């Protein structure tokens, strides 16, 4: 059996708590007509009378603004048996509602059932979404970050009421106490209706006059407070990952606080480029090293370690431009495991610059040591030409003296002969 604390008169009439007096009246007329004892068969008349009394009780309280305010604040426990404010047991409203809704104790009536017309969901303040730039080194090693956060918290002086202890808030006339107003927003070529918080009461539905406002929060219901927060960036985290601080968003009276959600943005690195769990970097190798070999540190890793390469593994091997050296297990950590991706080193051969002036004897020795060129190309006629050693492919295709097609009609511009009328 339902207790008075479980009674929801809005559910009896099938309306929302924000319903206007006109909505209450319309809902009552509909419910009363549907449950009138004279409109049902004889066998169902007794049950209909029970339902009709419950609908009448709900209407008498909700249509009266004063009673409705008392009911919204204190519930059915504030009413006596005659439906008037005051102490004393009601006649049989508990039994009436229990019979109406089949004795579904704890369900709050039909509207409290899953999927019912007035099913309630926990309210939560909006989450705070923000981007958080992270260095690749920190994504590789993991990092704990502490920072100070300033957010809105429920005013400790008025407990989120916004007014003095015995002051009463006034209903906002701009939104008629709804807290929201409907506006028209442009959607392409059309105007679309949208609900926005009332600018007068900031979505509260009511407000306090200046003399009744809380001295601490000035009627805002919340105050600013600083708090030290801490987030942990796990090893192997990547672009787009989320780090969530539950319940650390701004507090709003009557709502559960939302979360702070950080979206990781990976900062560009001067040496490494990342793809999933793999890393790549370019290493510079001199021509002499490419031909004769070397053993040295070619790159400094994200954790500060030097990565040493010994080349060649087999005598006579040479490195060529663009060659890729794969180093297994030296990529990014893979989350929730001890595995790592791979490191791909792209070889860049540094040829001698204009300052290198070898002697003729050295050049002859190089010719003997290095592989011989391919056989010369045979041609009937050979022209020796001049060349510019600093040519630029950006100039390729720039020679167009006509500014268009080189093919032209020799007759273009001439008058075409017209056939004479015979």
Buried (B, 14 or more C-beta within 10 A) or exposed (E): EBBBEBBBBBBBBBBEEEBEEEBBBBBBEEBBEEBBBEEBEEEEBEBBBBBBBBBBBBBBBBBBEEBBEBBEEEBBEBBEEEBBBEEEEBEBBBBBBBBBBEEBEEBBBBBBBEEBEBEEEEEBBEBBEEEBEBBBBBBBBEBEBEEEBEBBBBBEBBEBBBBBEEBEBBBBEEBEBBBBBEEEEEEEEEEEEEEEEBEEBBBBBBBBEEEBBBEEBEBBBBBEEEEEEEBEBEBBBBEEBEBEBEEBBBBBBEEEBBBBBBEBEBEEBEBBBBEEBBBBBBBEBEBEBBBEBBEEEBBEBBEEEEBEBEBBEEEEEBBEEEBEBEBEEBBBBBEEEEEBBBBBBBBBBEEEEEEEEEEEEEEEEEEEEEEEEEEEEEEEEEEEEEEEEEEEEEEEEEEEEEEEEEEEEEEEEEEEEEEEEE
